[in-house]
Amino acid sequence: MLGAHLVQGGGCAFSVWAPRAKRLAVEWISAATGERRLLPMRREGEIHSTLVEEARAGDRYFFVFDDGRRRPDPRSFHQPKGVHGPSEIVDLGRIARIARAGRGRTRKALVDWVIYELHVGTFTAEGTFAALEKRLDELVELGVSAVELMPVCPFPGERNWGYDGVAPYAVHEAYGGPEGLARLVSAAHERGLAVVLDVVYNHLGPEGNYLSEFAPYFTDRYRTPWGQAIDYDGENAAQVRAWAIENAAFWIRTYDVDALRLDAVQAIHDHGPPPHVVAEIARAVHEAGGLVIAESDLNDPVVVTPAPKGWGLDAQWSDDLHHALHALLTGERTGYYQDYGEVEDVATALRQGFVYDGSRFSRFRGKSYGKSPASIPAETHVVCLQNHDQVGNRARGDRIAQIAGLEAAKLGAAVVLCSSGIPLLFMGEEYAAPQPFPFFTSHTEPELAEAVRRGRRHEFSAFRWQGEVPDPQAESTFRSAKLDPADRTRPPHDGVYRLYRELLALRASHPALRGPDRGQRSAAEALGPGVLRLERWGDGRRLLLLGSFCREEVLLDPRIEGRWKLVLDTADLRFSGPGGLAPQTLEPGKPLRLSPLSACIYERGA
């Protein structure tokens, strides 16, 4: 096993793949005495290894090259002094026992998940796993079933989204390190909450990334927008693939995480013979007892099609519903939003998951893209009104309520939470948090920090942004994203929070919204240019959502049979709205009046 592993009977075995080093040594630093010792490693093929009998958990070490370079372990389990500092020996057995202590309550099946995505550093004032643990009961009360953590691997400094991580087997010290994550997972499981961990296998961050000094992990044959592509199909691919595949299984086996979210799988380049490395990651995670969700902009069912015909993941982020809702609610038509803007786009996304399925030309991409999703279940699509990308990749990180107003945000929430997909909420969305979520970093290298600033300004040229982009390096940018949980008890946020709780309770309890094969129990269409009709059914009961994207009142024929009873109207006063217009009952032949930017939900059946 590569890395630093405690040996039964005492000592620690160190091993590293380093074909680019003729000789390596371990600099062992005793935590008990402060003693430092330089110990040569034995080379066998491309692997360098040694056993240090005196080494214990908590001791630290570097791998040392012939020329004196001291580098952290490419498979380090802990970087307590940051990405440039020594690695620390971790008792992985103890971590696993802590993580598994909370097993007991049954977690929901993926098909009935509602995922709550959060950033550990900004979800609480303290920005730690321990502080998050104290807030888990609030998430249970809200009605979500899984907590998704943005990447928690070490990054430079203390402020980062996490996608600049460079030690993918380790846990960021400022958040609470390995033990902090294990205790959080245990606490979540005690409450019946699943834990999803966001992991990155398409690139590593630029600062503290020493992997290429050891071995050819990267390639110039492919490009990613964020850094050098990882070489999964070159002549040294076997070890590189193992590094990623074993990492994925590691989070499930050691930390008892329930699922992984793979960042941007379209940038995980593997054009070698099958299976694709993403398929191998999925297989390893499944064998370890976990689930795999992809972030993908491919609109390709291959991601979730079972192996060997597909990659065999359990679900994938499907952005089309978000893009369609955002364009319609805000009126924005820049960047990729130029490809959306009609109610029919929302209806199409609700019917089949993908709007762009190969049959439609994208003005933004300058081509048709995607494939038909007819072969995959609706519940393999993870859908949202907001997520970290769609909020944070705006110049100022402003949220939908700040852009389009509360009524528009509530309308969008109702559509997403009544959809056939797996809903995802972004932290603070449930009460229309006023704080933005801008991009932030804390690089210690001045040239890199300036390059990030320039890159952010350039990035928004496609969206014709005219204002000043917040400085990613400024601590004030990071602090502006810190949520204040007291906001959810203050008007008008309290009403929005009440709406989310009722929508989530409805989703959890109503047979029309639960269970598998939901896509076959759903129908969506546009009623004219500004109104959406979504009908769901199951176990003899039906729900009908009628949503108006118009800026004025509308009178419409809801096209119903039988008598329907009102469940909720997003415009109601109790939801901080102006007051709903929807009647308590609907009957055939009687028109329905809807408030501007509102949704009403009706029920029919036993």
C-alpha positions in Angstrom: 0.0 0.0 0.0 1.3 3.4 -0.9 1.4 6.2 1.7 2.2 5.8 5.4 0.5 2.9 7.1 0.9 1.8 10.7 2.1 -1.8 11.1 0.7 -4.3 13.5 3.1 -4.7 16.3 4.6 -1.2 15.9 6.2 1.1 13.4 5.1 2.6 10.1 5.6 1.5 6.6 6.3 4.2 4.1 5.9 3.7 0.3 5.7 6.0 -2.7 5.5 5.7 -6.4 8.4 7.8 -7.7 10.0 6.7 -11.0 11.5 10.2 -11.4 13.7 9.7 -8.3 16.8 7.6 -8.3 16.9 7.6 -4.6 14.6 8.9 -1.8 14.8 9.1 1.9 12.2 9.6 4.7 12.8 12.5 7.1 11.0 11.2 10.2 10.0 13.7 12.9 9.0 12.3 16.2 6.0 14.0 17.8 7.0 12.8 21.3 10.6 13.9 21.3 11.1 16.2 18.3 13.8 13.9 17.1 14.5 14.1 13.3 16.0 11.2 11.4 16.8 10.8 7.7 16.3 7.2 6.7 17.1 5.9 3.2 14.3 4.1 1.2 14.7 0.9 -0.8 13.8 1.1 -4.5 12.1 -1.8 -6.2 11.1 -0.9 -9.7 9.3 2.4 -9.4 8.3 2.1 -5.8 10.5 3.4 -2.9 9.7 2.1 0.6 11.0 1.6 4.1 9.9 0.7 7.6 10.5 3.0 10.6 9.9 0.9 13.7 9.8 3.8 16.1 7.2 5.8 14.1 3.8 6.3 15.6 0.5 8.1 14.7 1.0 11.8 15.0 4.6 11.7 13.9 5.4 13.8 10.8 7.6 13.1 7.7 8.8 14.4 4.4 10.1 12.4 1.4 13.6 13.8 0.6 15.2 13.8 -2.8 18.9 13.6 -3.5 19.2 17.3 -4.1 17.6 18.0 -0.7 14.1 18.8 -1.8 11.7 17.9 1.1 8.2 17.1 -0.2 4.9 15.9 1.4 3.6 12.5 0.6 1.5 12.3 -2.7 -0.8 10.0 -0.6 -0.6 12.0 2.6 -3.6 11.4 5.0 -3.0 14.7 6.9 -1.2 18.0 6.2 -1.5 19.8 9.6 1.0 22.5 8.6 -0.5 23.2 5.2 0.2 22.0 1.6 3.9 22.8 1.8 4.5 21.3 5.2 5.2 17.7 6.4 2.7 14.9 6.2 1.5 13.3 9.4 1.0 9.6 10.1 -2.7 8.9 10.8 -4.2 5.9 12.5 -6.7 5.1 9.8 -8.3 2.3 11.9 -9.1 4.7 14.6 -10.6 7.2 12.1 -12.8 4.4 10.7 -14.0 3.5 14.2 -15.0 7.1 14.9 -16.8 7.5 11.6 -18.8 4.3 12.1 -19.8 5.0 15.7 -22.9 6.8 14.4 -24.3 3.9 12.4 -27.8 3.0 13.5 -30.5 5.1 11.9 -31.6 4.0 8.5 -30.8 6.5 5.7 -33.1 7.0 2.8 -32.5 5.4 -0.6 -30.9 7.6 -3.2 -34.2 7.8 -5.1 -35.8 9.7 -2.3 -32.9 12.0 -1.4 -32.9 15.7 -1.2 -29.3 16.9 -1.1 -28.1 20.0 0.8 -24.8 21.3 -0.6 -22.6 23.4 1.6 -19.2 24.8 2.0 -17.7 24.0 5.4 -15.8 27.2 5.7 -18.7 29.6 5.2 -21.7 27.6 6.5 -20.9 28.5 10.1 -19.1 31.4 11.7 -16.4 29.1 12.9 -16.0 27.3 9.5 -15.3 23.9 11.0 -16.7 20.4 11.0 -17.4 20.7 14.7 -19.5 23.8 14.2 -21.4 22.2 11.3 -22.1 19.1 13.5 -24.0 21.4 15.9 -26.2 22.6 13.1 -27.2 19.1 11.7 -30.4 19.1 13.6 -31.5 22.2 11.7 -31.0 20.3 8.5 -33.1 17.4 9.8 -35.8 19.8 10.8 -35.7 21.4 7.3 -36.3 18.0 5.7 -33.2 17.2 3.7 -31.8 13.7 3.6 -28.2 14.1 2.5 -25.5 16.7 3.2 -23.0 17.3 0.4 -19.7 18.8 1.4 -17.7 20.8 -1.1 -14.1 19.5 -1.3 -12.4 19.1 2.0 -8.9 18.2 0.9 -6.0 20.5 1.8 -5.6 23.7 -0.2 -3.2 26.7 0.2 -4.1 29.0 3.1 -7.5 28.8 4.9 -9.9 30.2 2.3 -10.8 28.3 -0.8 -13.8 26.6 -2.5 -11.8 23.4 -2.3 -11.2 22.7 -6.0 -7.6 23.9 -5.6 -6.8 20.9 -3.4 -3.5 19.1 -3.8 -3.5 16.2 -1.3 -6.6 14.2 -2.3 -6.2 11.6 0.5 -6.0 14.2 3.3 -8.5 16.5 5.1 -8.0 20.2 5.5 -6.7 21.1 8.9 -8.6 24.4 9.4 -11.8 22.4 9.0 -10.9 20.0 11.7 -8.6 17.4 10.0 -9.3 13.7 9.7 -10.9 13.2 13.1 -13.2 16.2 12.6 -14.5 14.8 9.4 -15.0 11.3 10.9 -17.0 12.8 13.8 -19.1 14.8 11.5 -20.0 11.7 9.4 -20.8 9.8 12.6 -23.1 12.6 13.8 -24.9 12.9 10.5 -25.5 9.1 10.5 -26.9 9.3 14.0 -29.5 11.6 12.6 -30.3 9.6 9.5 -28.5 12.0 7.2 -26.4 10.6 4.4 -23.0 12.3 3.6 -21.9 13.1 0.1 -18.3 14.2 -0.5 -17.2 16.3 -3.5 -14.0 14.9 -4.9 -11.8 16.2 -7.8 -10.1 13.8 -10.2 -9.8 16.1 -13.3 -6.9 18.3 -12.0 -5.1 19.4 -8.9 -4.5 22.9 -7.6 -1.5 24.9 -8.7 0.1 25.7 -5.3 1.6 22.9 -3.3 1.2 20.4 -6.1 4.4 18.4 -6.0 3.1 15.2 -7.7 4.9 15.7 -10.9 8.3 15.7 -9.1 7.6 12.1 -8.1 5.9 10.7 -11.2 4.2 11.5 -14.5 0.7 12.2 -13.1 -0.1 14.9 -15.6 -0.3 15.3 -19.4 -0.3 18.0 -22.0 -2.3 15.9 -24.5 -5.5 17.3 -22.9 -6.5 20.6 -21.4 -8.8 21.6 -18.5 -9.9 25.1 -17.6 -8.4 24.8 -14.1 -5.0 23.2 -14.4 -3.0 20.4 -16.0 -5.0 17.3 -17.0 -4.4 14.1 -15.2 -2.9 11.3 -17.3 -5.3 8.4 -17.2 -4.5 6.9 -20.6 -0.7 7.3 -21.0 2.0 4.7 -20.7 2.1 5.2 -16.9 -1.6 5.2 -16.5 -1.9 2.1 -14.3 -0.4 3.8 -11.2 -2.3 7.1 -11.9 -5.6 5.3 -12.3 -4.9 3.4 -9.1 -4.2 6.7 -7.3 -7.7 7.9 -8.2 -9.7 4.7 -8.0 -8.2 3.7 -4.6 -8.8 7.3 -3.3 -12.5 7.0 -4.2 -12.9 3.7 -2.3 -10.8 5.2 0.6 -13.5 7.8 1.5 -16.2 5.1 1.7 -14.2 2.5 3.6 -12.3 4.8 6.0 -14.7 7.7 6.6 -18.0 5.8 6.0 -19.1 8.5 3.5 -22.3 7.4 1.7 -21.6 8.9 -1.8 -19.1 10.8 -3.8 -19.8 13.6 -6.2 -17.2 13.6 -9.0 -16.3 17.1 -10.2 -16.6 17.8 -13.9 -16.3 14.3 -15.3 -16.2 15.7 -18.9 -12.6 16.9 -18.0 -11.5 13.4 -16.8 -9.9 12.5 -20.1 -9.5 8.8 -20.8 -9.3 7.7 -24.4 -7.6 4.4 -23.8 -9.3 0.9 -24.1 -12.4 0.4 -21.8 -13.4 0.6 -19.1 -13.2 4.4 -18.7 -11.5 5.4 -15.5 -14.8 6.9 -14.2 -16.4 3.5 -14.7 -13.6 2.0 -12.6 -14.1 4.6 -9.9 -17.8 3.8 -9.8 -17.1 0.1 -9.6 -14.6 0.5 -6.7 -17.0 2.8 -4.8 -19.9 0.3 -5.3 -17.7 -2.5 -4.0 -16.9 -0.4 -1.0 -20.6 0.1 -0.3 -21.0 3.7 -1.6 -22.8 5.6 -4.4 -21.4 7.9 -7.1 -22.9 11.1 -8.5 -21.3 12.9 -11.4 -21.1 16.5 -12.3 -21.4 16.5 -16.1 -22.2 18.9 -18.9 -22.2 16.2 -21.5 -25.9 15.5 -21.4 -25.0 11.9 -22.1 -26.8 8.9 -20.6 -23.6 6.9 -20.8 -22.7 8.4 -17.4 -25.4 6.5 -15.6 -26.0 3.6 -17.9 -24.9 0.4 -16.2 -21.6 -1.2 -17.2 -20.3 -2.5 -19.5 -22.4 -0.3 -21.9 -22.0 2.8 -19.7 -20.0 4.1 -16.8 -22.4 2.9 -14.2 -22.7 5.9 -11.9 -25.9 6.3 -9.8 -26.9 9.8 -10.8 -25.6 13.0 -12.5 -26.0 16.7 -12.2 -28.3 17.9 -15.0 -28.0 21.6 -15.5 -30.7 22.2 -18.0 -33.5 22.6 -15.5 -31.4 25.2 -13.6 -30.5 27.1 -16.8 -34.1 27.1 -18.1 -35.5 28.4 -14.8 -32.7 31.0 -14.3 -33.1 32.4 -17.8 -36.9 32.6 -17.5 -36.9 34.0 -14.0 -34.1 36.6 -14.4 -34.4 37.5 -18.1 -30.7 36.9 -18.5 -29.6 35.8 -22.0 -25.8 36.0 -21.8 -23.3 33.1 -21.7 -25.1 29.8 -21.7 -28.4 31.4 -20.7 -28.8 32.5 -24.4 -29.8 28.9 -25.1 -32.9 29.1 -22.8 -35.7 31.4 -21.9 -39.0 29.7 -22.7 -41.5 27.9 -20.4 -41.2 25.0 -22.9 -37.5 24.7 -22.0 -38.6 24.2 -18.3 -41.2 21.7 -19.4 -38.8 19.8 -21.5 -36.3 19.6 -18.7 -39.0 18.3 -16.4 -40.1 15.7 -18.9 -36.8 14.2 -19.9 -33.9 15.8 -17.8 -32.0 17.1 -20.8 -33.2 20.0 -23.0 -30.2 19.5 -25.3 -30.4 15.9 -26.4 -28.6 16.1 -29.7 -31.7 17.3 -31.6 -31.2 21.0 -30.8 -28.6 23.6 -31.8 -26.8 25.5 -29.0 -26.0 29.1 -29.9 -23.6 29.3 -26.9 -21.6 26.2 -27.9 -22.0 26.7 -31.7 -23.2 23.1 -32.2 -25.7 20.5 -31.3 -24.8 18.4 -28.3 -26.2 15.8 -25.9 -28.0 12.5 -26.5 -31.5 11.2 -25.8 -32.1 10.4 -22.1 -35.0 8.1 -22.9 -33.0 5.1 -21.7 -32.3 6.4 -18.1 -34.7 7.0 -15.2 -35.7 10.5 -14.2 -34.4 9.9 -10.7 -30.8 9.7 -12.1 -30.9 13.5 -12.7 -29.8 15.8 -9.8 -31.6 19.1 -10.3 -31.4 22.5 -8.6 -32.4 26.1 -8.6 -29.0 27.0 -7.2 -25.7 25.3 -6.5 -22.2 26.5 -5.7 -21.3 26.8 -9.4 -24.3 28.7 -10.5 -24.2 31.1 -7.7 -20.4 31.4 -7.2 -19.5 31.6 -10.8 -21.4 34.9 -11.1 -19.1 37.9 -10.8 -20.4 38.9 -7.4 -21.8 35.5 -6.3 -25.3 36.9 -6.0 -28.2 34.5 -5.4 -31.5 34.1 -7.4 -33.5 36.1 -4.8 -31.2 39.1 -5.1 -31.3 38.9 -8.9 -35.0 38.1 -9.6 -36.7 38.7 -6.3 -38.3 36.5 -3.6 -41.4 35.6 -5.6 -39.3 34.3 -8.5 -37.1 32.4 -6.2 -40.1 30.7 -4.5 -41.6 29.8 -7.8 -38.4 28.2 -8.9 -38.1 26.3 -5.7 -41.6 24.8 -6.0 -40.8 23.6 -9.6 -37.5 21.9 -8.5 -39.0 20.3 -5.4 -42.0 18.9 -7.3 -39.8 17.6 -10.2 -39.0 14.0 -10.9 -35.3 14.4 -10.3 -33.3 14.4 -7.1 -33.4 17.9 -5.8 -30.3 19.7 -4.5 -30.4 22.8 -2.4 -27.5 25.2 -1.9 -26.8 26.4 1.6 -29.0 29.3 2.7 -31.3 28.9 -0.3 -34.0 27.6 2.0 -34.5 31.0 3.5 -33.2 33.2 0.7 -30.0 34.0 2.5 -28.9 37.6 1.6 -25.2 36.7 1.7 -23.5 36.1 -1.7 -21.2 33.2 -2.5 -18.3 34.7 -4.4 -15.2 32.9 -5.5 -12.4 33.1 -2.9 -8.9 31.9 -2.5 -5.9 32.5 -0.2 -2.9 31.6 -2.4 0.4 32.5 -0.7 2.3 33.0 -4.0 1.8 36.6 -5.2 2.1 35.8 -8.9 -0.5 33.1 -8.7 -2.8 35.3 -6.7 -2.6 38.0 -9.4 -3.2 35.4 -12.1 -6.4 34.2 -10.3 -7.6 37.8 -10.2 -7.0 38.3 -13.9 -8.6 35.0 -14.7 -11.8 35.9 -12.9 -12.1 39.2 -14.7 -11.5 37.5 -18.1 -14.0 34.7 -17.3 -16.9 37.1 -17.1 -16.3 38.6 -20.5 -18.7 36.0 -22.0 -21.4 37.3 -19.7 -20.7 40.9 -20.6 -20.2 41.8 -17.0 -19.5 45.6 -16.6 -18.8 45.9 -12.8 -15.8 45.2 -10.7 -15.3 41.5 -9.7 -14.6 41.0 -6.0 -11.0 40.3 -5.3 -10.8 36.5 -4.7 -7.8 36.9 -2.4 -9.4 39.5 -0.1 -10.5 38.1 3.3 -13.5 40.4 3.1 -14.7 38.4 0.0 -14.6 35.2 1.9 -16.3 36.7 5.0 -19.1 38.1 2.8 -20.1 34.5 2.1 -20.5 33.6 5.8 -24.1 32.7 6.5 -26.0 34.1 9.5 -28.5 31.4 10.7 -30.5 34.0 12.5 -31.7 35.3 9.1 -34.1 32.4 8.7 -36.1 33.7 11.7 -36.3 37.3 10.3 -38.9 38.6 7.8 -39.1 38.0 4.9 -36.7 35.0 5.2 -38.8 33.2 7.7 -41.7 32.9 5.2 -39.4 31.5 2.6 -38.1 29.0 5.1 -41.6 28.0 5.9 -42.3 27.4 2.3 -39.3 25.1 1.9 -40.2 23.1 4.9 -43.7 22.6 3.6 -42.5 21.7 0.1 -40.0 19.2 1.5 -42.6 17.7 3.9 -44.9 17.3 0.9 -42.2 15.7 -1.2 -41.3 13.2 1.6 -44.9 12.2 2.3 -46.8 12.3 -1.0 -46.8 9.2 -3.2 -46.9 11.2 -6.3 -43.5 12.7 -5.5 -41.7 9.7 -4.0 -40.2 6.4 -5.1 -38.8 5.0 -8.4 -40.1 5.3 -11.9 -41.2 8.9 -11.2 -40.6 10.0 -14.8 -43.3 7.6 -15.9 -45.7 9.3 -13.4 -45.2 12.8 -14.6 -46.4 15.2 -17.3 -45.2 18.7 -18.0 -46.2 21.3 -20.6 -46.3 25.0 -21.3 -49.8 26.6 -21.1 -49.1 29.6 -23.4 -45.9 31.7 -23.2 -45.8 32.2 -19.4 -47.4 29.3 -17.5 -46.1 25.9 -16.6 -48.4 22.9 -15.9 -46.7 19.9 -14.1 -48.8 16.9 -13.1 -47.5 14.0 -10.9 -49.3 10.9 -9.8 -48.9 7.7 -7.7 -50.9 5.3 -5.6 -54.2 6.8 -6.8 -53.3 10.3 -5.8 -52.3 13.3 -8.0 -50.6 16.6 -7.6 -50.9 19.5 -10.0 -48.4 22.4 -10.1 -49.4 25.5 -12.0 -46.6 28.1 -12.2 -46.8 31.6 -13.6 -43.6 33.1 -14.9 -45.6 36.3 -15.9 -45.0 39.6 -14.3 -48.7 40.3 -14.0 -51.8 38.3 -13.0 -53.0 35.6 -15.4 -56.3 34.0 -15.9 -56.1 30.5 -17.4 -57.8 27.2 -18.0 -55.9 24.6 -15.9 -57.1 21.7 -18.1 -58.3 19.4 -15.4 -60.7 16.6 -14.7 -62.5 16.2 -11.4 -62.2 18.4 -8.3 -58.9 19.5 -6.9 -58.0 20.9 -3.5 -55.3 23.6 -2.9 -52.2 22.4 -1.0 -50.2 25.7 -1.1 -49.7 28.9 -3.0 -46.2 30.4 -3.0 -47.7 33.9 -3.0 -49.4 33.3 0.4 -48.7 35.8 3.2 -47.4 33.0 5.4 -44.6 32.5 2.8 -43.8 36.2 2.8 -45.7 36.7 -0.3 -48.2 39.5 -1.4 -51.2 37.2 -0.9 -52.3 34.4 -3.1 -55.1 34.5 -5.6 -55.5 30.8 -6.1 -58.9 29.4 -5.0 -59.2 26.6 -2.5 -60.7 24.3 -5.0 -60.5 23.8 -8.8 -63.3 22.4 -10.9 -63.4 21.7 -14.7 -64.5 24.7 -16.8 -63.7 27.3 -14.1 -60.7 29.5 -14.9 -57.9 30.0 -12.4 -56.3 33.3 -11.5 -52.6 33.2 -10.6 -50.5 35.8 -8.9 -47.4 37.1 -10.8 -44.3 34.8 -10.4 -46.1 32.2 -8.3 -46.9 28.6 -8.2 -49.9 26.8 -6.7 -50.1 23.1 -6.0 -53.4 21.2 -6.0 -54.2 17.6 -5.0 -56.8 15.2 -6.2 -57.4 11.7 -4.9 -57.9 9.9 -1.6 
